Amino acid sequence: MSTNLLDHARNEHSQWGEDGILDKLFGLVGVERGYFVEFGAWDGIHFSNTYALYQKGWNGCYIEGNSTRFLELQKNVSAERVANVNVFVTISGENSFDSVMARVNAPHDIDLLSIDIDSDDLAIWRSISAYVSKVVIVEYNPTIPFDTEFENPPGKNWGNSALSLVKLGEEKGYDLVCATNTNLIFLRRDLNRRIGLPVIDLNAIGNKTRYFWGYDGALLRSDGSGARCDEVFYLPWGKSVGFQPLPAFLRTYADRRSATSIARVLYTALTSFVMRPVSTLRFVGEALGVRRRP
């Protein structure tokens, strides 16, 4: 009978059971004490995918760009076993992953790479060429439908779709062997051929929370069992609060020439201008055929 890694989910410091999953996975691979790299590492403990391994004697490298978090990180982990680096990892240049690893003399065969920076996770993973990891755990945006390819635009904090990450993993020679609420766990294909874990179908991922629009302009949320239309609700990755963009009295599906539809357009235009005036003026200018100066 094949192993279901989710059956071993357990949190010591991780968020969605990754500690137990990784413990079981490395037991199957035959790695008892290895080398990890994690970025962004926060303080080394908060929702960490690697701190439990550090406690078991693993060596590694923590990378954190935020200076305040980095000071806490230095207090929490020993510099004798772990290299602590205070940089934001970039796609290229002196702070690219390959460059940072070279500066800390990391082994070229890494046992675990954990990527969680809420933005260019996919692009940075793609940029890695001089280092190979047995296992890669990388965050995905669970609100993006699993049949959609989406890569975070540079400079944004929108996240990447699971499908785009899986396709990159396949190109780099990895199998998707487990998925939690916000993380995909990949195993190098040559290792998986030896231990025979099933490759996960994205449609089998249990987290089905999705956000979508109704014809009347309502923002709806589905948890897999039915739709909800709350005025205020929590987003799936934490305590961030989301709001309905249109008040209830404007959420009607009617002829576009009706008073309600006109009010909806005016309300949307007003809120858009208040929240993002430059983008709104640019949109209006482009709609009117006004070209920006070169």
N, C-alpha and C positions, 0 to 999 in steps of 0.2 A: 504493500500500500504506500502511495507517494506521501511525502511530508507536506503538510500545510503549515507554513511558517506562522500564519496568524494564530494558530492554536497555541503558540509559545509566546504570544505578546505579553509583555510585562514592563511596567515602568519602575525604574529606580530614579532616573533623572530625565528620561525622555518624555515626550508628550503623548504619543499614541501607541505605546507598547514596543517601540523600536529596540529598547534594551534587551528584552527577552528574545525578540526575533533575531537580532544580530548575534546574541549568545548561541542560539541554536544553529544559525547559519555557519558561523566560524567553527563550531564543533563538527559540522558535516564536512567542511572544507579541510579541517585538520590544522587550524591555526589556533594555538593556545595563547600565545603572547606575541603581538605584532606591532606594527607601526600605523598610526592613524594621522589624518589631517582633517581638521574641521574649520570651516569659515562660513558665515560669521559665527564666532564662538561665544558671543556675549561675555558672560563672566566665567565661562568654562563649565558651569553647572546648570544654569537655567535652560530647561528643555534641551539638554545636551544629548546627542546621540553617541558621544564618545567618553563621557566622564566615568561611566561605569567600567569601561575598558581600562581607563587610566587607573582606577582604583584597583584593578586586577593586575597591574604591573606593566601595562602597555606603555610604549614610548610614542612620541608623536609631535605634532605641531598644531598649535592653536593660532588662528589668524582672526583678529578683530580690529575693525577700522575706527570704531568709536572710542575716543580717548578715556572717557569715564568708565565705560565697561572694561576697557583694557586694564585699568588700574585694579579693578576687582579681580580680573582674570589672573593677574600676577600674584595676588594674595592667595588665590585658591589652588593653584597648581605649582608644582616644583619645577624650577628652571633646570634642575639636574636631569630630569627625564623628558621634559617637554620644551620645545622652542616656542616662545611666545612672540608674536609679531604684530605690531600695531600699524597695519596698512589696510587700505581698501583694495582688494584684488581687482585688477583690471584685465581687459582682454589682451592687451599688448603692452610693451614697454617694461620699465624697471620693476613695476609692481604686478606684472603678469604672474600667473601661477608658476610657470616654469622658472621664472627669474627668482621668485621668493623661495621656492624649493631649493634652488641652487645655492642661495645665500645661507640657508640653514643646514646644508649638506644632508638633505633628506635622501633616503634610498630611492632608487628609480622604480622599484617594485613596492608600491604602497599597499598595505592590506585593506585599509578602509579610507575612503574619501567621502566626507560629509559636506554638502553644499547647501547653505540656507542663507541667502542674502536678499530675498524678496524682490529680485529684479533680474539681473543678468546671469542668473544661475546657468541657463542653457548655453548662452554665448561663451561663458568662461569655460564650461566643461568642454565645449567644442574646441576652444583654443589650446587645450592641453595637448602637448605632443611628446614631450621628453619623459613623462612619467605615466606609469600604468598602475591602476588599482585593481585589486581582486574584487572588491565590493564598492559600489558607488551608491550613496543615498542622497537623493536630491529632491528639493521641494517642488511641488506643482500647485497650480491654482485650481482647487476642486470645483469652483463655480463655472469653469470653462467646460462646455460639453466635450465628452470623450471622442466625438467624431470630428473635432475641430482642431486644426493646426494653428497655433498661435505662439509667436515668440515675443517676449517682452521687448518693446522698442527701447533703444539706448536712452538712458536718463529717466526712464519711467519706473514706477513701482507697481506694475500691473501683474507680474507673474507670467508663467509659461504654462501652456496646456500639457496635459499628460501625454497626448498623442505625439506632440512635437518632441518631447523628451524621450519617448519610447523609440521614435524613428532615429533620433540621434544615437541612442544607446545601441540600436541594431547596427548602425553604420560603424560604431566604434568596437563592435564585437561583444556586446553584452546582452544577456537575457533578463527580462523583467521577471523576478521571482517572488516579489511581494509588494503590496501597496497598502499603506495606512491612509488615514484621513487626509493627510497633506504631503506625504512622502512616498516616493517610488524607490524601491530597493532593487538594484541591478547586480547580477553576478556575471563575471567574465565567462563567456560562452565555453571556452575550453575547459574551465573548471566545472561548469554545470554539466557538461557531457560526461564527466567522471562520476558525479553524484546523482544526476538525473532528477533535479527538481522540475516540476511542471512550469512552463512559461505562462505567466498570468495574462489572461484576456482582459483588456480594459473594462469590458462590459461586466466583468465579474467583481469589480471593485465595489465594496459595500456602501460607500458614502454616495448617496444619490441626491444630495441637496443641490438644487438648481434655482437660479433666478431668471425670470422671463417677464415679458410685457403682455398685458391684456390689450384687447382692441381699444378699450376705453382709456388707456394711458396708465393703468394701475401697474405697479411693480409687484409681481407675485413671487412667492417662494414655495418650492415643493421639496418635501423631505422624502419623496418616494411613495408616500401613502396618500397624498392629496395636496391641493394648493392652499396656500394661506395668503391673505392680503392684510397684513398688519400695518398700522400707521407707523409704528416704531418697532424695529426688530434688531437682533444681534447678528452680526456677520459671522460666518462659520469659523474664522481663524482667531477669534478672541473676543474681547469685550468692546470692539468697535461697534458703534450704533449706526444703523442705516435708517433713512427716512423715506416716506413716499414723496416723490418729486412733485406730484400734483395733489392738491387737496381733494377731498371726497366730492365736493359739489361740482368740480370740473371733470370728474371721471365718468363721462357718459359717452356712449358710442352713437353719434348722430351725424346728420348731414353736415358737411364741412362749412356750409354757409349759415348754420344756426348760431344763435347768440352764444350758446355754451362753447361751441367750437372756436368762435372768435375770441371769447374770453380765455380759452385755453392757450391759444396762440400768443395773446398779449401777456398772459401770466408767465408762460415759458420764456418769452423774449425778455421780460423784465428780470426774472430771476437769473437768467443766463447772463444778462448784462451786469447785474450786481455782483455775481460770483466770479465771472470771467470776462471783464469788459474788453480787454484787448482781443481775445479770441472771438468774441461776439461781433465786434466792429470789423474784424478781418473777414468773418463769414459774410456779414452783410455787404461789405465792399465787394467781395468776390461774386456774390449773388447778383449785384448790380453791375458787374462787369468792370469795376474799378481795379486797375492793376497797381501793384506796389512798385515803387521805384527800384530799379536794379541796383 
